[in-house]
């Protein structure tokens, strides 16, 4: 794999730093990225056409609410294009994406509950520390892998938190 398309919402200011980190990681790995920016629902069709034209080896989808709202068309596109894809949340692999790696939502919800408990006990929200996710999940859809003609190495499968058959 040498060419990776990256689908991301450039209208979300928080994504600028994620895109920069993605570029740095790609340089370190010797990968060529094809940025496929979307800023609204009207941009997906063009992004899909440009991605198909670029013929990347894989697609990385950076998560945000606009992207997530279009999960089904994105998964349909990667399936139609036989394009290995990596997403940021479990729900993408469940929907038919090849794999996901991202924060564990149940763990984040439990952490949020501890903050609510502290606030209800009198803590000031401004005094509570900001926390980064600490538990991440790797989910692999082996059904999709087989449809793409891919064999996921056993060394990766044993690291997965969930395997979808």
N, C-alpha and C positions, 0 to 999 in steps of 0.2 A: 504494500500500500504506500503510495507516494502523494496522491492528490485527495484532499478531503474538502468537501463543501461544508460550509458552516451556515446554518439558517439561524438568524437571530433578529431580534427586534431592536433596531437602531434608534427608535424613538424613545426607548426607555433609558434614561441617563445612567441607571445602575448597570446597564449592560456594557457600557463603554469600557469599564475596567475588566470585566469578564472577557471581552473580546481581546483586549490587550494581553491578558494572561494567556489566553488561548493561542494567540500569535507567538508569544514567547515560548510556550511549550512546543508548538509546531516547529519553530526554528531549531530548538534543541533536539528534536526527533528527526529533523531533516524532511519534514512534510511541507508540501505546498498547499496553502489554504485558498479556497475560493469563497469569498464572503458573499452571502446571499442575504442582504438586508431586507427586512420588511418593516414598515412603519404603520401599516393599517391592513384591514382585511382585503383591500383591493390589490395588495402587493403580492399575495401568495402565488397567483397564477403565473406572474412574470418570474418570480423566484424559482418556481418549479421548472419553467421553460429554460431559464439560464442554467439551472443545475443539470438538467438533462443534456443540454448542449455542451457543458463543460466535461461531462462524462467522468465524474470523480470516482474514486475507488470506494468511498464511504461518505456518509452524511452524519455530521454532528449537529444536534439541535440544542441550542442554548435555551433553557426554560425561562418563561415569563408568562404572564396572564394572556397576552395576545396569542402567543404561540400555542399555549395550552388550549385555548378556545378553538383552535383549528387542528386539534390532535387527529381527528378522523381523516381529514383530507391529507394531512402530512403522512400518516401511516399508509393510507391508500397509495400515495405517490411513491413512497419508498418500496412498497410491495410491487407496484406496477413496474418500477424501474429496476427491480431486483438489486436494490442498493442497501448494503449493510448500513445499519444506523445505530447511533448511540444517543440516548436521551438522559435527562436529569432526574426522572422519577419513575417509580415502579409502574404506575398506571400506563405508561407508554409501552412497556414490554407486555403488559397484560392486553393492551389494544392491538398487539401484533408487531411492535417494533422489535428489533433484534435483541437489544440489551439496554439496561439503564444503570446508571451509577449516580447516586445522589443521597442527600440527607434522608434519614428515616423519618417519615412524617409522624408515625406513632410516638417516636422518641421526642420529636419536637413538641407534640401536643402534651406529653407528660411534663416536659420542661416548662411549657407555658402554664400548666396547672400549678406548678410550684410558685411561679411568679404571682398568679392570682391569689394563692394562699397567703403569700407574704403581704400583698397589698391589703387583703381583707383583715389581716392581723395588724394593720397600721403602718406598714412600710410605705415610704413615698416612692412612687414610680421613678422619679428622677434619680433617686439614690441607688436603684438596683443596677447591677452591672449588665452590660450588653454581652450576650453569649453567642458564640459561634456553634454550629452543629458539631457534635462529637461522634455521632454514630451515622455511618453511611452504609447504604445497601447496594449490592450488585445483584441485579436480576437478569437472568438470561432466558430468552424464549427459544428453546431448542427446536420447536416446531417451525419457527421462522427461519432458523439457521438451516434446517433441512431443506426448506423451500428455496433458499438462496444457494443451496449446494455447498454450504459451509460445514466444516466439522470444528466444533469448539474443543480446543485441547482440554484434556482431563485436568491439567494443572489449573485451568481457569474455572472449570466446572466445580471443582472442590472448594474454590474460594467463594462461589456464589452463595448469597443468602437465600435465594429462591431460584428454582429452575421451573420454567413453564413448559409443560409437555404438550 
